[in-house]
Amino acid sequence: MANEETKVVEPTTNETPLSESEKEQVQEILQTNQELQQAFGNLAVRKINLEAQENQLKQQLSTNSQKETEFAQKIESKYGRGTLDVQKGVFIPSEQ
């Protein structure tokens, strides 16, 4: 048998290759981070939309409260002090 030389290839840097399992774990972590970042972005957009909707509802509530106050003043100036029975649709004057 001939004398065979075995060549060992040594890395020229201090790099140590990762195992396949380690590579998969790193990829899984990176993928999860990307998914979480996307979820946070989506959540931020939904939050902005909800805040805009909340502001819109607050404005509508304020407008409706103003209408209620104006209506109550109109009824009071027309019929005097009293209460409304919304069920019956009648005005009940206060006893004075």
C-alpha positions in Angstrom: 0.0 0.0 0.0 1.3 3.4 -0.9 1.9 5.9 1.8 -1.1 8.3 1.6 -0.9 11.7 3.0 -4.0 12.8 4.8 -4.6 16.5 4.4 -6.5 18.2 7.2 -8.1 21.4 6.2 -8.0 23.8 9.1 -10.1 26.9 9.2 -8.1 30.0 8.7 -10.2 32.0 11.2 -11.7 31.3 14.6 -15.0 30.4 13.0 -16.9 27.5 14.4 -19.7 26.1 12.2 -23.1 25.8 13.8 -24.9 22.4 13.7 -27.9 22.1 11.6 -30.1 22.1 14.8 -28.5 25.4 15.9 -29.0 26.9 12.4 -32.7 25.9 12.5 -33.1 27.5 16.0 -31.5 30.7 14.8 -33.8 30.8 11.8 -36.8 30.1 14.0 -35.9 32.9 16.3 -35.4 35.4 13.5 -38.7 34.3 11.9 -40.5 34.8 15.2 -39.0 38.2 15.6 -40.2 39.2 12.1 -43.7 38.0 12.9 -43.8 39.8 16.2 -42.6 43.1 14.6 -45.3 42.7 11.9 -47.9 42.0 14.6 -46.8 45.1 16.6 -47.1 47.2 13.5 -50.5 45.9 12.7 -51.5 46.5 16.3 -50.2 50.1 16.1 -52.3 50.7 13.0 -55.4 49.3 14.6 -54.8 51.4 17.7 -54.6 54.5 15.6 -57.9 53.6 13.9 -59.5 52.9 17.2 -58.4 56.2 18.7 -59.8 58.0 15.6 -63.1 56.1 16.0 -63.1 57.0 19.8 -62.6 60.7 19.0 -65.4 60.6 16.4 -67.7 59.0 19.0 -66.8 61.6 21.6 -67.6 64.3 19.1 -71.0 62.7 18.3 -71.7 62.4 22.1 -70.9 66.0 22.6 -73.1 67.1 19.7 -75.9 64.9 21.0 -75.6 66.3 24.5 -75.7 69.8 23.1 -78.9 68.9 21.2 -80.4 67.5 24.4 -79.6 70.7 26.4 -81.1 72.9 23.6 -84.2 70.8 23.4 -84.7 70.8 27.2 -84.4 74.6 27.2 -86.8 74.9 24.3 -89.4 72.7 26.1 -88.9 74.6 29.3 -89.4 77.9 27.7 -92.6 76.6 25.9 -94.2 74.6 28.8 -92.4 75.7 31.9 -90.5 73.6 34.4 -91.3 69.9 34.4 -90.4 66.5 33.1 -90.9 64.5 30.0 -92.4 61.0 30.0 -90.8 59.6 26.9 -92.8 56.4 27.1 -96.1 58.3 26.9 -94.8 61.2 24.9 -96.1 63.8 27.3 -94.9 66.8 29.4 -95.6 66.7 33.1 -95.4 70.2 34.7 -93.7 70.5 38.0 -95.8 71.5 41.0 -95.0 75.0 42.1 
